[in-house]
């Protein structure tokens, strides 16, 4: 009976040893190309420097977008309910307040 089960299991999983351990297929390992690793590290450093440059250049744009968001939120909160659902009026007021905030530090402090 046990031989019959081993014969079935042996056809399904041919690398099985009777104790339940598997035979090692090819234990050659793998080689690491040191020159390629150095090249990839150099490229990663270059791409990281480019990414940091993009973040620093885009910082002012992010600050402006944050200001637009804050102004729009305050305008929607303070606008009359009659004009609340008219997005053109909210956009126009937001644009004018943002322009004023970019030009005048007093408004920038209020809406920044």
Secondary structure, DSSP 8 states (H G I E B T S, - for coil): -HHHHHHHHHHH-TTB-TTS-B--S--------HHHHHHHHHHHHHHHHHHHHHHHHHHHHHHHHHHHHHHHHHHHHHS-TTTTT-HHHHHHHHHHHHHHHHH-HHHHHHH-
